[in-house]
């Protein structure tokens, strides 16, 4: 194996797989509650973005909240559930 091949192998980093956190529509929580929980749970999510996610879920039954590393996705999903929202995660392919 050449030194060049060895260097390339050691410097190329494999990116961690990403996961999608999904919000599902429900008939129990108010729109205001959903927006507040989204803003409290996901850092840097603005109110207009949270409203957009909530409306997407309300209209289409499901909405993408955030795409991130598995550990973060799991945390966001569980936190949304603790606040009474329906959330799942799936691989981002």
C-alpha positions as CSV (number, residue, x, y, z in Angstrom):
1,X,0.0,0.0,0.0
2,X,1.4,3.4,-1.0
3,X,1.9,6.2,1.5
4,X,-0.5,8.3,-0.5
5,X,-3.3,5.7,-0.2
6,X,-2.7,5.4,3.5
7,X,-2.8,9.2,4.0
8,X,-6.1,9.5,2.1
9,X,-7.6,6.7,4.1
10,X,-6.6,8.4,7.4
11,X,-7.8,11.9,6.5
12,X,-11.2,11.0,5.0
13,X,-13.8,11.1,7.7
14,X,-17.0,9.1,7.4
15,X,-20.0,11.4,8.2
16,X,-22.4,10.1,10.8
17,X,-25.7,9.0,9.3
18,X,-28.5,11.6,9.7
19,X,-32.0,11.0,11.0
20,X,-35.2,12.8,10.4
21,X,-37.4,13.8,13.4
22,X,-41.0,13.8,12.3
23,X,-44.0,15.4,13.9
24,X,-47.4,13.7,13.4
25,X,-50.7,15.6,13.5
26,X,-53.0,14.9,16.4
27,X,-56.5,16.0,17.4
28,X,-55.5,16.8,21.1
29,X,-52.9,19.5,21.2
30,X,-53.6,23.2,20.4
31,X,-51.6,24.8,17.6
32,X,-50.1,27.2,20.1
33,X,-49.0,24.3,22.4
34,X,-47.3,22.5,19.4
35,X,-45.5,25.7,18.4
36,X,-44.3,26.4,22.0
37,X,-43.0,22.8,22.4
38,X,-41.2,22.9,19.1
39,X,-39.5,26.2,20.0
40,X,-38.5,24.9,23.5
41,X,-37.3,21.5,22.2
42,X,-35.3,22.4,19.1
43,X,-32.6,25.0,19.5
44,X,-32.5,27.8,17.0
45,X,-36.0,27.0,15.7
46,X,-37.7,30.4,15.2
47,X,-41.4,31.0,15.8
48,X,-42.2,31.3,12.0
49,X,-40.3,28.0,11.5
50,X,-42.2,26.3,14.3
51,X,-45.5,27.6,12.9
52,X,-44.5,26.2,9.5
53,X,-43.7,22.7,10.9
54,X,-47.0,22.7,12.9
55,X,-49.0,23.8,9.8
56,X,-47.3,21.1,7.7
57,X,-48.2,18.4,10.2
58,X,-51.8,19.8,10.5
59,X,-52.3,19.9,6.8
60,X,-50.5,16.8,5.6
61,X,-50.5,14.6,8.7
62,X,-46.7,14.7,9.1
63,X,-43.9,17.2,9.1
64,X,-40.1,17.2,9.2
65,X,-38.9,18.9,12.3
66,X,-35.1,18.6,12.0
67,X,-32.5,16.3,10.4
68,X,-29.5,15.5,12.7
69,X,-27.3,12.8,14.3
70,X,-29.1,9.8,15.8
71,X,-28.5,10.8,19.5
72,X,-29.9,14.3,18.9
73,X,-32.9,12.9,16.9
74,X,-33.7,10.5,19.7
75,X,-33.5,13.3,22.3
76,X,-35.8,15.6,20.3
77,X,-38.3,12.8,19.6
78,X,-38.5,11.8,23.2
79,X,-38.8,15.4,24.4
80,X,-41.6,16.1,22.0
81,X,-43.4,12.9,23.3
82,X,-42.9,14.0,26.9
83,X,-44.9,17.2,26.0
84,X,-47.7,15.1,24.6
85,X,-46.8,15.3,20.9
86,X,-46.6,12.4,18.5
87,X,-43.1,12.1,17.0
88,X,-41.0,9.4,15.3
89,X,-37.5,9.2,13.8
90,X,-36.3,7.6,10.6
91,X,-33.0,7.4,8.7
92,X,-32.4,10.3,6.3
93,X,-31.7,8.4,3.0
